[in-house]
Amino acid sequence: MNLRYRLSAILALAICWTTTALSAPTIVVEDFVSVEENGTASVTVSLDRYDTAVAVTLLDGAGDADLTVWPNSFTLSSGNPSQVLTVSAASDADSQNGTQTFRLSADNATGTVLTAKEIDNDAIQQAILPLLVIVTPGVVGEGMSNSSTVNVTLSNDPITPITLTITRTSGDADITAQSTMVLNAANWNASTNYLEITAAEDDSDIENDTAEFTITGADYAQTFSVTAIDDDILVTINVVGHGTVHGDGIQDLEDPLTITAVPHIGESFIEWAGPDADKVDDTGSLVTLVVAVDDVTIEARFTEKYDPDDDGCAMNSGGMINLLPNLLLIGGLLLFRRFMQPKQACD
């Protein structure tokens, strides 16, 4: 019985040894290695066991051809248990972090994969240096119904999406802009990258207002200005004669420009005249419209009558001449009555 058990144990050990000997060793290497552009990095290759010598070959896979490994073939054995590989990343003109996959294979060992990633120095430089924000000048019409846009682009492609913050730093508080916008690899230089601006309120002057805005990102800032085109005009009405007018002064172009002539008591309105009379819709009407987009100067002409005692009761300038015959007639009658009365006897 003892002999029988011994033979069984020996047979089991033999089978186990044979099975182990028949299974191939495995090539062992780090899964991932990073290397800076125009630089090198090292990685070590070995086997999980050394039953026999293994000739290893490296095959390039899909990826960035600027990444290479040397040596691309070597032999591992108990006498040479490991091999140091040098991974190189050649300089290139892009700003992308490229990758390359290398296949390590052998006829008598289980292969594996090494992935190398290039850390692009163009990307590093771009992340450190400020990006130039290019903004077109902005012009917007005054009033809540008006808005306009300016185009915002970057000088080069950002590595990651960039959020820009827009802040008004000086100028007219009525001019506003959207507060943020995002630029990325898809839209960093798009001509349709619009930043909306608005001149929200009408004001009481006739000046074009301006405001300064600053666009800031991670490491940079850029300023731009916006001009709000005023929609008001100055209507100047000079009065000739005796009367008053309404509708002069600063007027909003969004409203109808109505002017009114009011003659004084005893006066009459003649016409609207002056250098911009052609802008008046009806020059003979007391109430009419002015059709203009710029400042205008017109005259309101009234009749002029004579008020000798300045009491507001006017009379024609020829009134004194017309009154003279009446005065002479009255004087003659008084004299006639004086001399035609019978004389009384003297006592």
C-alpha positions, 0 to 999 in steps of 0.5 A: 500500500505504501508503494502504491501511494508513493507512485500516485504522488510521484505521478501527480507531481509529474503531471503538475510539473508538466502542466506548469512547464507547458504554460508560457511566461508573461511579459510584464511592463507598466501599462502607461508612461508619460513623456514630455515633447522633445524629451524621453522617459524610461520603462522596464520590461520583465517576465513573470518567470524565467523558464526559457529565453524569450525574444521580445519584439515591439510593434507600433500601434495606432497613434502619434508617430512622434512617439517611439520606443528603443530598443524595439527588440531584445531577449529576456532570460534568467541571465538578463531578467529585465530590459529598460526601454527608452520612450521618446517624443519628437518635437512637433508643430501642434498643441495636442497631447498625442498617444501611441500604443506599442505591442510587446510580443514573443513566440513563447510568451504572453504579450502585453501592451504599453501606452505612451502619452506625449505631454505637448510643450506647445500646450504647456506654453499656451496654458501659461501665456495669456491668450489675446482676446480680440474684440470688434468695436461696439455701436448700439442705438439708444433705447430699450428696443435696440441691441447690438453685438460685438465679435469676440475671438481668441488668438489661438485654440484653447486647451480647455473651454474658457469662460470669459467674464464681461464687466463694465469698468467705466462710462455710461451705466445705461450701456450693458453687456452679457456677463459671460461667454464660453470659448472652446476648440469649436468656436474660439475663432468663429466670426459668429461669436457674438457678445450682446450689448444694449443701451437700455434707457433714453436720456435727456441729452443729445450726446452719444454716450460710451462705456468701457468693458473688460473681458477677463479669463484665467490669465488675461484681460482685454478692454473694449469700448461701446458707443451708444448713438443718441436718438434725441435731437435739439429743436430750436424755434426762433420767434419772430413777432408776438407769439409763443411756441411749444415743441422746442428743446430736446426731443426723442426721435422715437416720438412724433415731433409736434410743434405748435404756434400760439399767437398773442391776443390780437396777433396772427400766425403767419408761417413756419420759416427759417433754415430748416423749414423744409423739415416742417410738414405744413409750414402754414399750420399752427400745429404740425410735425417736424420730420428730421433725424438731426438738430433743426432750427426753424422760425415761427413768424407772427404778425406784429401790431403796435402797443403804444402804452405796452398794456397788451392791447395792441393796435395797428402801427398805423393807428395814430395816423388813422385817428388824426382825422377824427381828432381834427373833426372833434376839434373843429366841432368844439371850435364851431360850437364855441364861436357860434354861441350867442354873445351875452350882453355885458353888464 
